[in-house]
Amino acid sequence: MDLQGLRIFIHVAELNSFTKAGEKLGFSQPTVSFQIKQLEAELGAQLFDRIGHTIKLTDAGRNALEYAHMICNMSEEMIAGKTDNSNVSGFVRLATADSLCRPLLSDWFLKFKKEYPNIDLNIKTAGTGDLFNLIDHNEADIVCTLDSHIYNTNYVILHEEEIGVHFVASKNNVMAAKNEICIEELMQQPFLLTEKGMSYRRILDEELAKKSLEVKPVLEMSRADILCDFVSENIGVSFLPDYVTGELVEKGDLVRLNVKDFDIKVWKQLIHHKDRWVSAPMKIVINEMSKITLK
């Protein structure tokens, strides 16, 4: 039993395809099939059910996959112990919420590339549902969400942080002078919001629906920073994360509103699929991204 065979097995399990695993690793499909058959012979167990053109892990295959992950991880840890992490090379696919992309990655990426010049990143942005489709179909290695707290045994939560989120208005808005506002009163204001169905906007709509309320914004767009500028000009009110509004709040241009009996929790979570083999480059990206705190 060699490491190459185990790594091929891991990739076949992740991709549910001998052909796709071969393409990713640079092997022909017959070579992949041979390695899997050889591993099955060594273990004395069938690792995959082969039905038509589809494959699926057997119970024995799922057990073997856990050990394969552990063995490959220990191998990489041994190698990493002998080398400088700055020399670790590889490719990591990161998917994140659109509103997190700039605040998370703008400064971080420059520092990261200086410290780890041989690790390349592919970064995608998507809504929460699409993010999980990406890791479920092995099209992303790690996802960073901004949404309600995710509880799912298919995923491993690597890091999580609660993010403050508030209704905001211009200092000149009539709402800004009030110590406490009821949500029904606030709904009379024109709203400028991020697109429907996207992370914290979706959570807002769900909470409003519980109160039989619905918001119909006068403007919807993905750029939260531009929404902040419009709100500061008193065009309307908005509902945005504190890390987006922080600078304008400190300047006094925006005011965070105290809305009675309306408390929404939003979390930033770093996640990978439980069956994903965590490579040395992935470990480094996870470790470095876990250090980022949004303010």
C-alpha positions in Angstrom: 0.0 0.0 0.0 1.6 3.3 -1.1 0.8 6.9 -0.6 0.1 7.4 -4.3 -2.6 4.8 -4.3 -4.2 6.3 -1.2 -4.2 9.8 -2.8 -5.8 8.4 -5.9 -8.4 6.7 -3.8 -9.1 10.0 -1.9 -9.6 11.9 -5.2 -11.8 9.3 -6.7 -14.0 9.4 -3.5 -14.2 13.2 -3.6 -15.0 13.4 -7.3 -17.1 10.2 -7.6 -15.3 9.5 -10.9 -12.2 7.5 -11.9 -11.9 9.7 -15.1 -12.1 13.1 -13.2 -9.7 11.9 -10.6 -7.2 10.9 -13.3 -7.6 14.2 -15.1 -6.9 16.1 -11.9 -3.9 14.0 -11.0 -2.5 13.6 -14.4 -3.1 9.8 -14.7 -5.0 7.9 -17.3 -8.3 6.3 -16.4 -6.9 2.7 -16.6 -4.1 3.7 -14.2 -6.6 5.0 -11.7 -8.7 1.9 -12.0 -5.7 -0.3 -11.6 -4.6 1.5 -8.4 -8.1 1.2 -6.9 -8.3 -2.5 -7.7 -4.8 -3.0 -6.2 -5.9 -1.2 -3.0 -9.1 -3.2 -2.8 -7.0 -6.4 -3.2 -4.7 -5.3 -0.4 -7.5 -4.4 1.9 -9.6 -7.4 1.0 -12.7 -5.3 0.6 -14.6 -3.5 -2.2 -14.3 0.2 -1.8 -16.8 1.4 -4.4 -20.1 0.1 -5.7 -20.0 0.4 -9.5 -23.5 0.7 -11.0 -23.7 1.7 -14.6 -21.5 4.7 -15.1 -21.7 5.8 -11.5 -19.6 4.9 -8.5 -20.4 5.2 -4.8 -18.4 4.5 -1.6 -19.3 1.2 0.1 -19.3 1.1 3.9 -15.8 -0.4 3.8 -14.8 2.4 1.4 -16.0 5.1 3.9 -14.0 3.5 6.7 -11.0 3.2 4.5 -11.3 6.9 3.4 -11.0 8.0 7.0 -7.7 6.1 7.4 -6.5 7.3 4.0 -7.0 10.9 5.1 -5.1 10.3 8.4 -2.2 8.6 6.7 -1.8 11.2 4.0 -2.1 14.0 6.5 0.5 12.4 8.7 2.8 12.0 5.7 2.4 15.7 4.9 3.0 16.7 8.5 6.2 14.7 8.5 7.4 16.4 5.3 6.3 19.8 6.6 8.3 19.3 9.8 11.5 19.0 7.7 10.8 22.0 5.5 10.0 25.7 5.7 6.3 26.3 5.2 7.2 29.1 2.8 8.3 26.4 0.4 5.0 24.5 0.5 3.4 24.6 -3.0 0.0 23.8 -4.3 -3.4 25.1 -5.5 -6.4 25.9 -3.3 -9.9 26.7 -4.4 -11.6 29.2 -2.1 -15.3 30.2 -2.5 -16.7 33.1 -0.5 -19.7 35.4 -0.1 -19.4 38.4 -2.5 -19.7 40.9 0.4 -16.8 39.2 2.2 -14.4 39.1 -0.8 -13.0 42.6 -0.5 -12.8 43.0 3.3 -11.4 39.5 3.7 -8.9 39.3 0.9 -7.7 42.8 -0.2 -5.0 43.2 2.5 -4.7 39.5 3.4 -3.9 38.3 -0.1 -0.8 40.5 -0.5 0.7 39.4 2.8 -0.2 35.8 2.1 1.6 35.7 -1.3 4.7 37.3 0.2 4.8 34.6 2.9 3.7 31.7 0.7 4.7 32.5 -2.9 4.2 28.9 -4.1 0.6 28.5 -3.1 -1.8 29.6 -5.8 -5.5 30.5 -5.1 -8.6 30.3 -7.2 -11.3 32.5 -5.6 -15.0 32.4 -6.5 -17.9 34.4 -5.1 -21.4 33.1 -4.7 -24.5 33.1 -2.6 -24.7 30.7 0.4 -26.7 28.0 -1.5 -24.2 28.0 -4.4 -21.2 28.0 -2.0 -22.4 24.7 -0.6 -23.1 23.3 -4.0 -19.5 24.1 -4.9 -18.1 22.0 -2.0 -20.7 19.3 -2.4 -19.5 18.8 -6.0 -15.8 19.3 -5.2 -15.6 22.5 -7.1 -14.2 24.3 -4.0 -11.9 23.2 -1.3 -12.9 25.8 1.3 -15.8 28.1 1.6 -16.2 31.2 3.7 -19.9 32.0 4.4 -21.7 35.0 5.8 -25.1 33.8 6.9 -27.0 32.1 9.7 -25.1 29.6 11.8 -24.6 26.4 9.7 -25.1 23.1 11.4 -24.6 20.1 9.1 -22.7 16.9 9.7 -21.5 16.9 6.1 -19.3 19.9 6.8 -16.4 20.7 9.1 -16.5 24.1 10.7 -12.8 25.3 10.8 -13.4 28.8 12.2 -16.4 30.9 13.1 -17.0 34.5 14.2 -20.2 36.3 15.0 -20.6 39.4 12.8 -22.5 42.5 14.0 -25.2 43.6 11.6 -27.6 46.6 12.0 -30.1 48.9 10.4 -28.3 52.1 9.5 -29.5 55.6 8.5 -27.9 59.0 7.7 -27.3 61.3 10.7 -29.8 63.6 9.0 -32.5 60.9 8.8 -35.5 61.3 11.2 -34.9 57.8 12.5 -31.4 58.7 13.7 -32.6 60.9 16.5 -34.8 58.1 18.1 -33.6 56.0 21.0 -35.7 53.0 20.0 -37.7 52.2 16.8 -40.3 49.6 16.2 -39.8 47.6 13.0 -43.2 48.5 11.6 -42.2 52.2 11.8 -38.9 51.6 10.1 -40.6 49.8 7.3 -42.1 53.1 6.2 -38.7 54.3 5.2 -37.2 53.7 1.7 -34.7 50.8 1.8 -31.5 50.3 -0.1 -30.4 46.7 0.2 -28.2 44.0 -1.2 -29.7 41.6 -3.6 -32.6 39.3 -2.5 -31.6 35.9 -1.4 -28.0 36.9 -0.6 -26.7 36.0 2.9 -27.8 38.6 5.5 -30.4 40.0 3.1 -32.1 36.6 3.0 -31.9 36.4 6.8 -33.6 39.9 7.1 -36.4 38.8 4.7 -37.0 35.6 6.7 -37.2 37.5 10.0 -39.6 40.1 8.5 -41.8 37.3 7.2 -42.1 35.9 10.7 -43.8 39.3 11.6 -45.9 39.2 8.4 -43.8 42.1 7.0 -42.0 42.5 3.6 -39.5 45.1 2.5 -39.6 46.5 -1.1 -36.4 48.3 -1.6 -36.0 51.3 -3.9 -32.5 50.0 -4.8 -30.9 46.6 -4.8 -27.3 46.0 -5.6 -24.4 43.7 -4.6 -22.0 46.6 -3.7 -22.5 47.2 0.0 -19.9 50.0 0.1 -21.9 52.0 -2.5 -25.1 51.4 -0.5 -23.3 52.9 2.5 -22.5 56.0 0.5 -26.1 56.4 -0.7 -27.5 55.9 2.9 -25.1 58.6 4.2 -26.6 61.0 1.6 -30.0 60.2 3.3 -31.5 58.5 0.2 -32.9 55.7 2.4 -32.0 53.3 5.2 -30.2 49.9 4.9 -29.4 46.7 6.8 -25.6 46.0 6.6 -22.8 44.3 8.5 -20.9 46.5 11.0 -17.6 45.9 9.2 -19.1 47.6 6.1 -20.5 50.6 7.9 -17.9 51.0 10.6 -15.8 53.8 9.0 -18.9 56.0 8.3 -20.3 55.3 11.7 -17.1 56.5 13.3 -17.1 59.6 11.2 -20.7 60.3 12.3 -22.2 60.1 8.8 -24.1 57.0 9.6 -26.1 56.0 12.7 -26.8 52.4 13.8 -30.5 52.2 14.7 -31.8 50.5 17.8 -34.8 48.5 16.5 -37.1 47.0 19.2 -37.4 43.2 19.4 -35.5 42.6 16.2 -32.2 40.8 16.8 -30.5 39.0 13.9 -27.4 36.8 14.3 -25.0 36.6 11.4 -21.9 34.4 11.3 -18.7 34.2 9.3 -17.8 30.5 9.0 -14.8 28.8 7.3 -15.9 25.3 6.2 -14.8 22.3 4.2 -16.6 19.1 3.4 -16.0 16.3 5.9 -14.8 13.9 3.2 -12.3 16.5 1.8 -8.6 15.5 2.2 -6.9 18.5 3.8 -3.7 19.1 1.9 -0.7 21.0 3.3 -1.5 24.1 1.2 -5.2 23.9 2.4 -4.0 23.8 6.0 -1.9 26.9 5.5 -4.8 28.8 3.9 -7.2 27.7 6.7 -4.7 28.8 9.4 -4.0 32.2 7.8 -7.7 32.9 7.1 -8.7 32.0 10.6 -6.6 34.9 11.8 -8.7 37.4 9.9 -11.1 39.3 12.1 -13.7 41.7 10.6 -14.1 45.0 12.4 
